[in-house]
Amino acid sequence: MVESSPNIFAEDPVVLPPGGPLYLQLKRWIEDAVHSGAIKPGEALPSERDLAIKVDVSRVTVRKAVQHLVRDGVLIQRHGSGTFVALPHQRVEQSLSQLTSFTEDMARRGMAVRSIWLDRGVYAPSPEETIVLGLSSTEGVARISRLRLTGDTPLAVERASLSSRILPDPEQVSSSLYTHLEKAGNRPVRAIQRIRAANLGEDDAKLLDVAVGSAGLNIERISYLASGRVIEFTRSIYRGDTYDFVAELRLGDQPILTGSQK
Ligand code: 16G
C-alpha cells in the first residue's frame, strides 16, 4: 500500500525558501523534501486543495509547481489516484501484446515524457529502408531520431524511418509520431518486433547516460497499416536497467499430451 500524508506536511508552519515566483519556491521546497528524504519515493502528496491551504498559496500555484516536478521526473501523477514521489530509476513495463506508442505507455503510468530531437528530415533511402518499407524508386525516406526521456532519465534512442509519401514533412511531428499518423488515418494496426540484447556503444551510451558497454535492448519494429503496407521501420536502443518487456503467454490450440502419449 502507498503511504500518504507524510509528516512534513503536518509540520506547522510551512516556510517556503525565499526568491522567485511562489510556484518555484514551492517546487524547491518539495524538491528539498524529496532529496533530504523527508518525503520518500512512492509516498503520496496531499491533494492540490489541501496543499494549497497548508502552504497558504493558490491552487494554481500548487498545480504549476506539481506540473514542473512531474516534467522533471521528481513526481508522478496517476490518473484518479493522486500525485506520488517518483521511485528512483523506476523500471517501466511494456506489454508485448499491445501496439502502443511510447507516449501512451508513459501516460498510462502517469509519467511525463519528452523527446530530444537528434535528427528529422527527408533523405535518400538506404538499401535496407527501401526493401523493408517497400519504397518505389521515386520515394524518399523520412527519418526521425529521438532521445526519449521521462523527467531527466533517458530511456531509449529511437530511429524511425517512414516513406516520404506518408510523412512528407517530418518537422510536423510535434511530440507523438503515432498521434501524427493517426490524424492522417495512417496509424499502424499491427507490428512485428524483434528484441536483441546489446552492449551499448559509445554514442548510444552517452545519449542514454550510462557507461559504455552497459546492457541494452536493441529493438526493431516494423509496423503495418490495415492494408498490409509497411508504414514504419524503427530501430531503437533501450536502456537495459529501466525497461521490462512483458509478454502474456496462453496455452495454444495444441492438445496437451498426457503421460502415456509423450
Ligand atoms: C514506441 C515504438 C516505436 C514508435 C513509437 C511511437 C517500441 C519498441 N517502439 O516507442 O516504434 O515509433 O512508440 O511513439 O515500442 P510516439 O507516438 O510517442 O512518438
Residues whose N, C-alpha, C, O or C-beta is under 5 A from the ligand:
A	BS01	16G	T100 S101 F102 T103 A160 S175 S176 L177 Y178 T179 I219 R221 T234 S236
